[in-house]
């Protein structure tokens, strides 16, 4: 795809151009070009511009379509910034299957365009930007899940290693990045109810104390 984009922008693609675009060393580019040439995807000779074959141009077009679709999904639905979306798309576009790719495109179009998804779009606009890596969140911004007020929503940032039954909770969706809403406490005992992925989950308060969350609303 990088070769196709360079050719589209400047009319030709030399080894140096490709190395600068991909931020890799020249020998790495040369090895990659030789491999692509062996597969019949490019015509390559030293000191001459790289030329895409018909098959190479076709594959590049497919990858570009996947890249743009993934980037749109990451920016419009997951609310990543442009650089984050670009990086994620570059990592995924070569390995994702066509079946999964088609379903991602369908999901993005449905969420972005359907009238019955207005509430979902508003929810994503407010929630997605709040979800970030643990290393980027100040420790003082986090509270134990057990201290989340009734009716408030938060994002799970860290599940403590000492939490009993951690695998069970993970199977129920209580993992890093999950959005949870405090529903209430049992009249007796120390059980509390939280809404996770559309379902109510009961958890003991002393277990919830090992789960750190960041309040979103």
GILINUR-V169065 format. One record per residue. N is the residue number from 1. RES is the residue in one letter. SS is DSSP state (a for helix, b for strand, c for the rest). Layout:
n:N res:RES ss:SS
n:N res:RES ss:SS
This chain:
n:1 res:X ss:c
n:2 res:X ss:a
n:3 res:X ss:a
n:4 res:X ss:a
n:5 res:X ss:a
n:6 res:X ss:a
n:7 res:X ss:a
n:8 res:X ss:a
n:9 res:X ss:a
n:10 res:X ss:a
n:11 res:X ss:c
n:12 res:X ss:c
n:13 res:X ss:c
n:14 res:X ss:c
n:15 res:X ss:a
n:16 res:X ss:a
n:17 res:X ss:a
n:18 res:X ss:a
n:19 res:X ss:a
n:20 res:X ss:a
n:21 res:X ss:a
n:22 res:X ss:a
n:23 res:X ss:c
n:24 res:X ss:c
n:25 res:X ss:c
n:26 res:X ss:a
n:27 res:X ss:a
n:28 res:X ss:a
n:29 res:X ss:a
n:30 res:X ss:a
n:31 res:X ss:a
n:32 res:X ss:a
n:33 res:X ss:a
n:34 res:X ss:a
n:35 res:X ss:a
n:36 res:X ss:a
n:37 res:X ss:a
n:38 res:X ss:a
n:39 res:X ss:c
n:40 res:X ss:c
n:41 res:X ss:c
n:42 res:X ss:b
n:43 res:X ss:b
n:44 res:X ss:c
n:45 res:X ss:c
n:46 res:X ss:c
n:47 res:X ss:c
n:48 res:X ss:c
n:49 res:X ss:c
n:50 res:X ss:c
n:51 res:X ss:b
n:52 res:X ss:b
n:53 res:X ss:c
n:54 res:X ss:a
n:55 res:X ss:a
n:56 res:X ss:a
n:57 res:X ss:a
n:58 res:X ss:a
n:59 res:X ss:a
n:60 res:X ss:a
n:61 res:X ss:a
n:62 res:X ss:a
n:63 res:X ss:a
n:64 res:X ss:a
n:65 res:X ss:a
n:66 res:X ss:a
n:67 res:X ss:a
n:68 res:X ss:a
n:69 res:X ss:a
n:70 res:X ss:a
n:71 res:X ss:a
n:72 res:X ss:a
n:73 res:X ss:a
n:74 res:X ss:a
n:75 res:X ss:a
n:76 res:X ss:a
n:77 res:X ss:c
n:78 res:X ss:c
n:79 res:X ss:c
n:80 res:X ss:c
n:81 res:X ss:c
n:82 res:X ss:a
n:83 res:X ss:a
n:84 res:X ss:a
n:85 res:X ss:a
n:86 res:X ss:a
n:87 res:X ss:a
n:88 res:X ss:a
n:89 res:X ss:a
n:90 res:X ss:a
n:91 res:X ss:a
n:92 res:X ss:a
n:93 res:X ss:c
n:94 res:X ss:c
n:95 res:X ss:c
n:96 res:X ss:c
n:97 res:X ss:c
n:98 res:X ss:a
n:99 res:X ss:a
n:100 res:X ss:a
n:101 res:X ss:a
n:102 res:X ss:a
n:103 res:X ss:a
n:104 res:X ss:a
n:105 res:X ss:a
n:106 res:X ss:a
n:107 res:X ss:a
n:108 res:X ss:a
n:109 res:X ss:a
n:110 res:X ss:a
n:111 res:X ss:a
n:112 res:X ss:a
n:113 res:X ss:a
n:114 res:X ss:c
n:115 res:X ss:a
n:116 res:X ss:a
n:117 res:X ss:a
n:118 res:X ss:a
n:119 res:X ss:a
n:120 res:X ss:a
n:121 res:X ss:a
n:122 res:X ss:a
n:123 res:X ss:a
n:124 res:X ss:a
n:125 res:X ss:a
n:126 res:X ss:a
n:127 res:X ss:a
n:128 res:X ss:a
n:129 res:X ss:a
n:130 res:X ss:a
n:131 res:X ss:c
n:132 res:X ss:c
n:133 res:X ss:c
n:134 res:X ss:a
n:135 res:X ss:a
n:136 res:X ss:a
n:137 res:X ss:c
n:138 res:X ss:c
n:139 res:X ss:a
n:140 res:X ss:a
n:141 res:X ss:a
n:142 res:X ss:b
n:143 res:X ss:b
n:144 res:X ss:b
n:145 res:X ss:a
n:146 res:X ss:a
n:147 res:X ss:a
n:148 res:X ss:c
n:149 res:X ss:c
n:150 res:X ss:c
n:151 res:X ss:c
n:152 res:X ss:c
n:153 res:X ss:b
n:154 res:X ss:b
n:155 res:X ss:b
n:156 res:X ss:b
n:157 res:X ss:b
n:158 res:X ss:b
n:159 res:X ss:b
n:160 res:X ss:c
n:161 res:X ss:c
n:162 res:X ss:c
n:163 res:X ss:c
n:164 res:X ss:c
n:165 res:X ss:c
n:166 res:X ss:a
n:167 res:X ss:a
n:168 res:X ss:a
n:169 res:X ss:a
n:170 res:X ss:a
n:171 res:X ss:a
n:172 res:X ss:c
n:173 res:X ss:c
n:174 res:X ss:c
n:175 res:X ss:c
n:176 res:X ss:c
n:177 res:X ss:c
n:178 res:X ss:c
n:179 res:X ss:b
n:180 res:X ss:b
n:181 res:X ss:b
n:182 res:X ss:b
n:183 res:X ss:b
n:184 res:X ss:b
n:185 res:X ss:b
n:186 res:X ss:c
n:187 res:X ss:c
n:188 res:X ss:c
n:189 res:X ss:c
n:190 res:X ss:c
n:191 res:X ss:b
n:192 res:X ss:b
n:193 res:X ss:b
n:194 res:X ss:b
n:195 res:X ss:b
n:196 res:X ss:b
n:197 res:X ss:c
n:198 res:X ss:c
n:199 res:X ss:b
n:200 res:X ss:b
n:201 res:X ss:b
n:202 res:X ss:b
n:203 res:X ss:b
n:204 res:X ss:b
n:205 res:X ss:a
n:206 res:X ss:a
n:207 res:X ss:a
n:208 res:X ss:a
n:209 res:X ss:c
n:210 res:X ss:c
n:211 res:X ss:b
n:212 res:X ss:b
n:213 res:X ss:b
n:214 res:X ss:b
n:215 res:X ss:b
n:216 res:X ss:c
n:217 res:X ss:c
